Amino acid sequence: MKMATRTLALAVLAVSGIALTTSLYAQSTQDMPANMANMHAMHNGQMMGGAGPTLPGQDAFGAIQEIVTILEADPKTDWSKVNLEALRQHLIDMNDVTLNANADTKPVDGGLTITITGEGRTKDAIQRMVTAHAHELDSSHPNNWSAKVDDLPNGVVLTVTSQDPKEIAHIRGLGFIGILTSGSHHQQHHLAMALGQMVH
């Protein structure tokens, strides 16, 4: 008798477990659209006070995304002239020069001479980018620097000088990459390239 009672109790527990599992599964299935809506809301930054991801994940991608946002916000944008590929190629040049170029600096009277060299595409990027930047420094730097470029088979020699002793120290302190980033014309050049108005 005891054995039959125990068997019956186990059977009741098993059936109850199956029923509970079925009920929970049905409930989760009914809630699925709501759960998916919550996931989409999080994806769109609608939860947690609207705080969603902001970083694009890759610098060049982010730079192009910024330009696209500007162009799309301007009703006067002439899309027939937009050339985002030119901007992408320039950003590849920037990456090559920043990360792959060799730079040998030497103080000279009034400033600094930098021998910038590389191979393959890096060499081409150096000759395009440094030459264009030297022109900007020479023509429009706010501290009246003088800049010139001499070509080499595998790069360029960039010489940057000033008549002001404070600026001489400034130039030497900046070195290669500091001089390359000096000035605020880069962003405007990116926009101009995207608009098809200039190419280095």
N, C-alpha and C positions, 0 to 999 in steps of 0.2 A: 504493500500500500504506500509505504514511504517512498519507494522507488518511483511509483507512478506519479505521486504528487510532485516529486523533484523534477521528473521529466516534463510534466505539465508546466511547472514554473519556468524552466529553461526555455520551453517553446514560446511561452508568453513574452519573456524577455527578448527573445530573438525577433518575434513579430513586431514588438514595440520598437526595437532598434531600427528595423527596416522601415517602419512607418515614419520614424523621426527623420531618418536620412532622406526619405522621399519628400517629406514636408520641407526640409531645409533646402533641398535641391530645387523644389518648385518655387520656394520663396526667392532664392538667388536668381533664378531664371526670370521671375517677374521683375526683379529689381535691376536687371541687366541694362535696360535703356537708361535708367537714372545713373547707374555707375558709369556708363560710357559718357553720358553728358557731363558728369563731374570730371572725368579724365580730359575731355575736350576743353572744359572750362579752365582747368589747370594749365593745359597746353597753351591756351590763349591769354594766360596771365589774368584770368578773371577771379581767381581765388587768392587767398592770403593777401587781401588788400590791394590786388592788382599788381603785385610784385611778381614779374615773370623774368625769364632769361633775357639778357641784353647783349651779351658778347657774341659776335658772329662765329667765333671759333678759329678764325684764320685771318691774319692781318690784311693781306691783299684783298681777300673777299670782303672784309669790313670796309676797307677804303673805297672799293667799287660800290658797295651797297650804299655808302654815304652819298656818293655822287649821284647814283640812281635816284635816291630819295629827293635830292635837290632838284634834279631834272624833272621828275614827275610832279613836284610841287609847283613848278614854274609853267604857267599856261603858255608862255612864249617860246618854250623849248621847240626847236626845229628838229624833229626826230629823223628827218631825212639826212641830217648832217652829223648826228651823234655817232661817235666811234669809240665804243668802250673797249674794243680790242687793242687800240693804240695805248689806252691807259693800262690795260693788263700787261702789255709788253714792257711798258715803262716800269711797272711795279716789279716785274721779273728782273729788269736791269738794276733797280734799287736793291733787290735782294742779293744779286750777284756781287755788286760793288760793296755792299755793307758787310757781307759774310765771307766772301771768297777772295776779295782783292788783297794783294800784298801791298803794304804801305811803309816806305822807308823815309822817315822825316829827318831833316837837317836844318838847324838854325842858320839863317843868313842875315845879312845886314837888313834891318827893318822888318824881319818876319821869319818866314819858314818856307822851305822847299820840300815838297813831298813827291817821291818817286812811287807811282802807283802802277802795279803790274798784275797781269793775270794771264790765263790761257783760255783759248777757245771763246765761248760766249762771254766769259767774264772780261776778257780783253776788249771785246767789242762794246760791252756795257760800260766799261771804264771810259773808253774814248767818247762814247755818246754822252754819258751823264756828267762826267767831270768837266768836259769842255763846255757844256751848256751851263753848268753851275758857275764855272769861273766867269763866264760872260755876265751872269747876273750879279755876282759879287763885285765885279769891276765897274759895272754901270749903275748899280742901285743900292749897294750896301749902305746902311745908315751911318756907319762910322768911317766912310770914305776909304775903304780898303782898295788896294790895287791887286788885281789877280791876272795871271797869264798862264797859258798852257803850252807846253812843247810836246809834240808827239814822239812816241817811242814805238818800235816795232811790236812791243808787247804791252803797251799802255800809254801813260802820259807822265810828264813832270809838271806838277802844279806848284806855282810860286805865288804866295800871298804876302803882301807887305803893307806897311803903313808908315806915315811920318810921325805919328803920335806914339811916344814911348809907352803909354798905357795900352794902346791898341796892339803894339808889338808883343807885349806880355800876354794880351788877350789871345792873339793869333797863335802864339806858341803853346799856350795852355790848352786851347781847343784841340790842337793836333788835327790829324786827318779827318776822323769821323765827325768831330765837332765843327770843323770848317764846312764839311759837306752838309751838315744840318742847319748851319747858320742862315738866318733870314726866314721870312714868313711867306716866301713866294711859292713854295712847293705845292701847297693845297690849291692855290689858284691855277697853277700849271696843270694840276690833275683835272680840274674842271674844264680848262681850256682844251686839253687833249680829248676829253670825253665829248666835247662839243665840236670836235674836228677842226679846231682853230690853230693847233700847233702840234708838232711832233718833234721830240729831241732828235 
